[in-house]
Amino acid sequence: MTVLITGANRGIGAGLLAHYRSTGEVSFGTARKASDGLLALDVTDPAACAALSQNIDAPLDLLICNAGVYLDRDQDLTGYAPQLWADSFATNVTGVFLTLQALLPQLRAAKGKIAIISSQMASDTRAPGGSYIYRASKAAVLNLGRNLSADLAPQGIAVGIYHPGWVQTDMGGARAAITVAQSVSGLTRCFADLSLETTGCFLSYDGTAHPY
C-alpha cells in the first residue's frame, strides 16, 4: 500500500507517518519546507501540488489530507481580520481540494481512498461560540468531502471525513483528552475500514459516527 500524508512534520500527521512507515507501507509525508524524510508541499500553491504529483509516480492507495491551521485562536469580536479568514480557508479547504485534484491520477490508478481530517468543531450540533474561522473552515471541508464522495464513488474512490479527537499537540494543547498515539491508532483503523459502502462518512477517531 502507498500512503501520502500532508502536514506530516508534527502532531497527528507525524504520528500517522510514523505508524505507516513502521508497518512497512510505502509512505510519503509532506511539509511546507522539505526536510529529512519529508517532501515539500504548500497545499495553498497549485504549482507546488502539481510538482508533488510529478514526484509520486505510483498508484496511491490512501491520501490523508491532514495539513491545517488554527489562526483565530483567542480572537474576540474585535478581531478576525479578513486575512485570517483568507489564509485559513486557503489551507483548510482549498488546500485539501488542490492536493487531491493534483493526485487524482494516482488515486484513480489504485482506486484509492481519501481521508480528510476535519474536526468536531465542524458540526453544527456543537456551537458554543468562538473560533469562528476555524469552525467555518472545518465545516466547509466536511461539506467538500461529502460532495466529493458522491462524485468520486463512480470512479472507485472512497472519501471519509474524520474528527481526530482532542489531541495533545501544539494545536490541541497539553490539557487535551488523548495522546497522538491514541488518535493515530483509532484513525488508522477507520481508514482501513473506509470503503465505497461507507464513503461520505463523518466519524470520530474511535469509529463512532459524528453528528453533522
Buried (B, 14 or more C-beta within 10 A) or exposed (E): BBBBBBBBBEBBBBBBBBBBBEEEBEBBBBBBEEEEEBBBBBBBBEEBBEBBBEEBEEBBBBBBBBBBBBBBEEBEEEEBEEEBBEBBBBBBBBBBBBBBEBBBEBBBEBBBBBBBBBBBBBBEEEEEEBBBBBBBBBBBBBBBBBEBBEEBBEEEBBBBBBBBBBBBBEBBEEEBEBBBEBBBBBBBEBBEEBEBEBBBBBBBBBEEEBEE
